[in-house]
Amino acid sequence: MSKVKLKIKGLPQYYQGLVDFGNKTIDINGHQYNTGELALDVPISGAVYGTLLNYQGSYAAFESSMRQEPYMEPPKAPVLYIKPQNTLRSSGAVIPLPEGFFNLMVGAALGIVIGKQATKVDEDEALGYVYGYTVVNDVCIPHESIYRPAVKEIARDGFCPAGPWVVERDSVKNPDELDIRLYINGELKQENNTRNLVRSVSKLISDVTSFMTLYAGDTLLVGVPEKAPLAKENDRVQIKIDGVGMLHNTIKREQDLLGGVLDEACTSRL
């Protein structure tokens, strides 16, 4: 059984639960539910920071370009970007496909949820600052540049689904040994493991907090593996991280959505 923090849609408070991944059940306040029957909201609330080039494969694919203009040398610190509040969506929510685009790049990412203020943290103490972990789909419009902030490509409404819950730190034996799988319409499209990170979870926290403070509730994404797949309108995207959870969302055309945000239950009735 794994301890989790979750939020139920329509209710203001967070709940603690016990998840049985084998039986796909969750116990909340002594009541047992199937994990798929609860309408869960976004379980994170702070700032969300993404990390580029933190999988060995993605780093190797870009390495030759690092020594050319405008970069001229490999980055010495983690390359970060922000996923603002407008990007957050829950598991089961729709991902809007902006008008004029036919595909979105979907990125399977482990989210590190910070438990207490972290500034200049030593690597061997870094996990002590972690509250837990969640599954994140780091969505973007396909682009190549990491030299200029790709705000229009990465910070669109609904481009950061997260959930379904936050698994508490001690329920995850080793965050640097987690299988990650991404499915589109039930077909496995990407598979990797956090053992392939350039910076481990502890190293990433230490290096990031060497130049900026992370606060309780903030989420730091470890990065997206190389060769992130593309998804199109009506595609159902599922991201599974062993011992953390399964995040699922469907892509719908932005102009077809009422107010820009609908969950899958709503779209099935349109």
C-alpha positions as CSV (number, residue, x, y, z in Angstrom):
1,M,0.0,0.0,0.0
2,S,1.3,3.5,-0.9
3,K,0.4,6.7,0.9
4,V,-0.9,9.4,-1.4
5,K,-2.3,12.9,-1.2
6,L,-5.2,13.7,-3.5
7,K,-7.8,16.3,-4.2
8,I,-11.4,15.5,-5.2
9,K,-13.1,17.7,-7.8
10,G,-15.6,20.1,-6.2
11,L,-14.1,19.8,-2.7
12,P,-11.6,22.4,-1.4
13,Q,-9.5,20.2,0.9
14,Y,-6.8,17.6,0.2
15,Y,-7.2,14.0,1.4
16,Q,-4.8,11.3,2.5
17,G,-5.3,7.9,1.0
18,L,-3.8,4.4,0.7
19,V,-3.4,3.0,-2.9
20,D,-3.2,-0.6,-3.7
21,F,-1.7,-0.6,-7.2
22,G,-2.2,-4.3,-7.7
23,N,-6.0,-4.3,-7.0
24,K,-6.4,-0.7,-8.3
25,T,-8.2,0.4,-5.2
26,I,-7.8,3.4,-2.9
27,D,-8.8,3.7,0.8
28,I,-9.9,7.2,2.0
29,N,-11.0,7.6,5.6
30,G,-11.8,3.9,5.8
31,H,-13.8,3.8,2.6
32,Q,-12.5,1.8,-0.3
33,Y,-13.0,2.9,-4.0
34,N,-11.8,1.8,-7.3
35,T,-9.0,4.1,-8.5
36,G,-11.0,4.9,-11.7
37,E,-14.3,5.9,-10.1
38,L,-13.2,9.1,-8.3
39,A,-13.1,12.4,-10.1
40,L,-9.7,13.7,-9.0
41,D,-8.5,17.2,-9.3
42,V,-4.9,18.5,-9.8
43,P,-2.9,17.4,-6.8
44,I,-0.3,20.1,-7.0
45,S,-0.6,23.8,-6.4
46,G,2.8,25.5,-6.5
47,A,5.2,26.6,-9.2
48,V,6.1,23.9,-11.8
49,Y,9.6,23.9,-13.3
50,G,10.5,21.7,-16.3
51,T,14.1,20.5,-17.0
52,L,15.6,20.1,-20.5
53,L,18.3,17.6,-21.6
54,N,18.2,15.5,-18.4
55,Y,17.9,12.1,-20.0
56,Q,21.1,10.7,-21.4
57,G,19.4,10.1,-24.8
58,S,18.1,13.6,-25.2
59,Y,21.4,15.1,-24.1
60,A,23.3,12.9,-26.6
61,A,21.0,13.9,-29.4
62,F,21.6,17.6,-28.8
63,E,25.3,17.4,-27.7
64,S,26.8,18.3,-31.1
65,S,24.7,21.4,-31.3
66,M,25.8,22.6,-27.9
67,R,29.2,23.5,-29.3
68,Q,27.8,25.6,-32.1
69,E,26.2,29.0,-32.2
70,P,24.5,30.3,-30.2
71,Y,25.4,27.9,-27.4
72,M,29.2,27.4,-28.0
73,E,29.5,25.0,-25.0
74,P,27.3,22.5,-23.0
75,P,25.2,24.0,-20.2
76,K,26.9,23.9,-16.8
77,A,23.6,24.2,-14.8
78,P,20.2,22.6,-15.3
79,V,18.3,24.1,-18.2
80,L,14.9,25.1,-16.7
81,Y,11.6,26.5,-17.9
82,I,8.3,27.3,-16.2
83,K,4.9,25.6,-16.7
84,P,2.6,28.3,-15.3
85,Q,-0.8,27.8,-13.5
86,N,-2.8,28.0,-16.7
87,T,-1.1,24.8,-17.9
88,L,-2.3,22.6,-15.0
89,R,-5.0,20.1,-15.7
90,S,-6.1,17.0,-13.8
91,S,-6.0,13.4,-14.9
92,G,-9.1,12.8,-17.1
93,A,-9.2,16.4,-18.3
94,V,-9.0,17.4,-21.9
95,I,-5.7,18.7,-23.5
96,P,-6.6,21.5,-25.9
97,L,-5.1,21.3,-29.4
98,P,-4.6,25.0,-30.5
99,E,-6.1,26.1,-33.8
100,G,-3.8,25.8,-36.7
101,F,-1.9,22.8,-35.3
102,F,-2.4,19.1,-36.0
103,N,0.0,17.5,-33.4
104,L,1.2,18.0,-29.9
105,M,4.4,16.5,-28.4
106,V,3.5,14.6,-25.3
107,G,6.2,14.2,-22.6
108,A,6.3,11.6,-19.8
109,A,7.8,13.2,-16.7
110,L,8.3,12.3,-13.1
111,G,7.3,15.3,-10.9
112,I,9.2,15.9,-7.7
113,V,6.9,17.6,-5.2
114,I,8.9,19.7,-2.7
115,G,7.9,19.4,1.0
116,K,9.8,22.2,2.6
117,Q,11.8,25.3,1.5
118,A,15.0,24.2,-0.2
119,T,18.0,26.5,-0.7
120,K,21.5,25.4,-1.5
121,V,20.7,21.8,-0.6
122,D,23.5,19.2,-0.4
123,E,23.0,16.2,-2.7
124,D,23.1,13.7,0.1
125,E,20.3,15.5,2.0
126,A,18.1,16.4,-1.0
127,L,15.5,13.7,-0.7
128,G,14.7,15.0,2.8
129,Y,13.2,18.0,1.1
130,V,10.9,15.9,-1.1
131,Y,7.2,15.5,-0.1
132,G,6.5,13.0,-2.9
133,Y,6.1,12.3,-6.6
134,T,3.5,12.6,-9.2
135,V,3.0,11.8,-12.9
136,V,3.1,14.8,-15.4
137,N,2.5,15.1,-19.1
138,D,4.8,17.9,-20.2
139,V,2.9,18.8,-23.4
140,C,4.2,21.2,-26.0
141,I,3.8,22.3,-29.6
142,P,6.8,20.7,-31.4
143,H,9.8,23.0,-31.6
144,E,13.6,22.7,-31.7
145,S,15.0,25.8,-30.0
146,I,16.1,25.7,-26.4
147,Y,18.1,29.0,-26.8
148,R,15.1,31.2,-26.4
149,P,12.2,30.6,-24.0
150,A,9.5,28.7,-26.0
151,V,6.7,30.3,-24.1
152,K,4.2,30.0,-26.9
153,E,5.0,26.3,-27.4
154,I,5.1,25.1,-23.8
155,A,2.9,27.4,-21.7
156,R,-0.5,27.0,-23.5
157,D,-3.7,26.4,-21.5
158,G,-3.9,22.7,-20.4
159,F,-0.3,21.8,-21.4
160,C,0.7,20.3,-18.0
161,P,-1.7,17.6,-16.8
162,A,-0.6,16.2,-13.5
163,G,-1.8,13.4,-11.2
164,P,-3.8,11.5,-10.4
165,W,-2.3,12.0,-6.9
166,V,1.0,12.7,-5.1
167,V,2.7,9.5,-3.8
168,E,4.5,10.3,-0.5
169,R,8.3,10.0,-0.7
170,D,8.7,7.0,1.6
171,S,6.3,5.0,-0.5
172,V,8.8,5.2,-3.5
173,K,11.8,3.0,-2.7
174,N,14.1,4.5,-5.3
175,P,13.1,7.5,-7.5
176,D,16.1,6.8,-9.7
177,E,14.9,3.4,-10.7
178,L,11.4,3.9,-12.0
179,D,10.0,2.6,-15.3
180,I,8.1,5.1,-17.3
181,R,5.8,4.2,-20.2
182,L,3.7,6.4,-22.5
183,Y,0.7,5.0,-24.4
184,I,-1.3,6.5,-27.2
185,N,-4.7,4.9,-27.8
186,G,-3.5,1.9,-25.8
187,E,-0.3,1.4,-27.9
188,L,3.1,1.7,-26.2
189,K,4.9,4.7,-27.8
190,Q,7.7,5.4,-25.4
191,E,9.5,3.5,-22.6
192,N,12.4,4.6,-20.4
193,N,13.7,4.5,-16.8
194,T,14.8,7.3,-14.4
195,R,18.1,5.4,-14.1
196,N,18.9,7.1,-17.4
197,L,18.8,10.6,-16.0
198,V,21.9,12.8,-16.5
199,R,21.2,14.3,-13.0
200,S,19.6,12.0,-10.5
201,V,16.7,13.2,-8.5
202,S,19.0,14.2,-5.6
203,K,21.6,15.8,-7.9
204,L,18.9,17.8,-9.8
205,I,17.4,19.2,-6.5
206,S,20.9,20.1,-5.3
207,D,22.0,21.8,-8.5
208,V,18.7,23.7,-8.9
209,T,18.7,25.0,-5.4
210,S,22.3,26.1,-5.7
211,F,20.9,29.2,-7.6
212,M,17.2,29.4,-6.7
213,T,14.9,28.5,-3.8
214,L,12.2,25.8,-4.2
215,Y,9.3,26.2,-1.8
216,A,6.9,23.7,-0.3
217,G,4.4,22.7,-2.9
218,D,6.6,23.5,-5.9
219,T,7.1,20.7,-8.4
220,L,10.3,20.0,-10.3
221,L,10.1,17.8,-13.4
222,V,13.1,15.5,-13.9
223,G,12.8,15.9,-17.7
224,V,11.3,14.1,-20.7
225,P,13.0,11.1,-22.4
226,E,14.3,11.4,-25.9
227,K,12.0,10.9,-28.9
228,A,8.8,12.1,-27.3
229,P,5.9,11.0,-29.4
230,L,3.3,13.1,-31.2
231,A,-0.4,12.9,-30.5
232,K,-3.3,14.3,-32.5
233,E,-7.0,15.2,-32.1
234,N,-9.0,12.5,-30.2
235,D,-5.9,10.6,-29.2
236,R,-6.0,9.2,-25.7
237,V,-2.7,9.6,-23.9
238,Q,-1.7,7.5,-20.8
239,I,1.5,7.9,-18.8
240,K,2.4,5.2,-16.3
241,I,5.2,5.5,-13.8
242,D,5.6,2.4,-11.7
243,G,4.8,2.9,-8.0
244,V,3.5,6.5,-8.7
245,G,0.4,6.2,-10.9
246,M,-1.3,6.4,-14.2
247,L,-2.2,9.8,-15.8
248,H,-4.7,9.8,-18.7
249,N,-6.0,12.6,-20.9
250,T,-7.6,13.0,-24.3
251,I,-6.7,15.7,-26.9
252,K,-9.6,17.8,-28.3
253,R,-9.6,20.8,-30.6
254,E,-9.4,24.0,-28.6
255,Q,-12.2,25.7,-30.6
256,D,-14.6,22.8,-29.8
257,L,-14.3,23.2,-26.1
258,L,-16.7,25.2,-24.0
259,G,-14.6,27.7,-22.2
260,G,-11.4,25.9,-23.2
261,V,-11.6,23.2,-20.5
262,L,-13.7,20.1,-20.3
263,D,-13.1,16.7,-18.8
264,E,-13.5,13.4,-20.7
265,A,-16.9,12.8,-19.1
266,C,-18.2,16.1,-20.5
267,T,-16.8,15.6,-24.0
268,S,-18.4,12.2,-24.2
269,R,-21.8,13.9,-23.9
270,L,-21.2,16.5,-26.6
